[in-house]
């Protein structure tokens, strides 16, 4: 699972969401989207970095990128995940 941390009215969030869609589809992976402004602990931790893409859940996920999609990092993480699980 990928987790995309976003906030309303964030053009970078919209761009990352759009760019991520085809990669997620190609790997058959779900993308959970969470508004950091609705979760004070996430806003405190990631607020200045939004959008943030995590491999896994916010509690224990690995940050893959923030601000802009790093397609190579995402592809590599998903490929590793496929070999492991």
Residue pairs with C-beta under 8 A, 6 or more apart in sequence:
1 29
1 30
1 31
1 32
1 55
1 56
1 57
2 20
2 24
2 29
2 30
2 31
2 32
2 53
2 54
2 55
2 64
2 74
3 31
3 32
3 33
3 34
3 53
3 54
3 56
3 57
3 58
3 61
4 13
4 16
4 17
4 20
4 31
4 32
4 33
4 34
4 51
4 52
4 53
4 54
5 34
5 36
5 42
5 46
5 50
5 51
5 52
5 53
5 54
5 58
6 13
6 16
6 17
6 33
6 34
6 35
6 36
6 50
6 51
7 13
7 35
7 36
7 37
7 50
8 35
8 37
10 50
10 51
12 50
12 51
12 67
12 68
13 50
13 51
15 68
15 69
16 51
16 53
16 65
16 68
16 69
17 31
17 33
17 51
19 69
19 71
20 31
20 53
20 69
20 74
21 31
23 71
23 74
23 75
23 78
24 30
24 31
27 78
27 82
29 78
32 57
34 42
34 58
36 42
36 43
36 46
36 47
36 50
37 43
39 58
42 58
45 58
46 52
46 58
46 66
49 66
49 67
50 66
51 66
51 67
52 63
52 65
52 66
53 63
53 64
53 65
53 66
53 69
53 74
54 61
54 62
54 63
54 64
55 61
55 62
55 64
55 77
55 78
55 81
56 62
62 77
64 70
64 73
64 74
64 77
65 73
65 74
